[in-house]
Amino acid sequence: MEKLIQTWQEAILKLAPQSEELGELHPDILEIAYQEEWFKLYVPVSYGGPGKKLPEILRIEEELAYVDGSTAWTVTLCSGAGWFAGFLDPKLAEEIFADRKVCFAGSGAVGGTAQKTMGGYRINGHWKYASGALHATIFTANCLLQDEKGNDVLDEDGEQVIKSFILKRGEVEIQSGWSYFGLVATGSHAFDVHDIEVPENRSFKINTEIKVSDEGFDYPFLQLAETTLAVNSLGMAKRFLDLINDSFFNRSGFKRYTPEQVSFFEAELAKCKHTLTTIREHFYEAFDTSWHQLINHRMINEDLLKDVSRLSRALAHQSRMIVDTLYPYAGLEAARKETELNRIWRDLHTASQHALLTF
């Protein structure tokens, strides 16, 4: 197993710069993802997936982020959308996941409308930031529900009803516009849908009726999203910490530093490593406890869930702050966009803009 891990690590590290040039994951990285079933991480065995559980998935995503931010982010967002497998119509799910290269992309935002028709719904809308859009086979879209006359459908509290929908690749139009300085290879483009009619079984709601006999699909989606995003920042920060030492000692002006200055850097590095290790331990301890409660007691203590959320945010923020603390010691090479250190810095800062972990 160790040899297999080393093989994909080396391959992705080598191909990451080419992915940036392409603006999407290199085809060879995608092939690794298909072989390892990374886009199907949550998909139950009954649908042909590996049926992995969130504790293992978090560690996989952390390791991926250590190797390449864009690969990890794409796997995290696309496999995370694949978690919806637990709430899909079983016949639809079997059809979708029969595809070896199945990959979900989508947006958590409510970007469109779904008007009721005789046979299902008519979808229109625009959704931003669909990571993996260029190779996705399935798109998920949140819509405001409308009746046959186009009037908004309201719930008992007078709020507009929102439903999620499954759309096939041929039903969406990709709108090129992912022009940000980090996570370049995620290809997180927008997509439009114009008057596409879908059958009733293409709609679903998460955390309501679980339609597959498997455990873990009742873990709260908020904390699932927070934890999976946080470990991306963690993995990138760990890689930065492992590279910064060589960058400092190999920078062109190193000979000008006094022994005291070198000792100061080494103390800063040691402190940052300790901080990241400590927050990582607290994070996994809280998450693992919450998972244990769910599996063994069918409920999670509300205060513990708040801790999971708090520690997810703390982990993401500490990862960024540690990298920013050490970045100046890397020298001008770290500002050159072709270097791995610079790519990590850009990827981590782009990931830090996700609204879910802002505060």
Helices and strands as residue ranges (DSSP letters): H 2-22, H 27-36, G 38-40, G 45-47, H 54-67, H 69-82, G 83-87, H 90-97, E 104-116, E 120-130, E 138-146, E 162-168, G 169-171, E 173-175, G 184-186, E 189-199, G 200-202, E 203-204, H 221-250, G 254-256, H 259-297, H 302-326, G 327-330, G 332-335, H 340-351, G 355-357
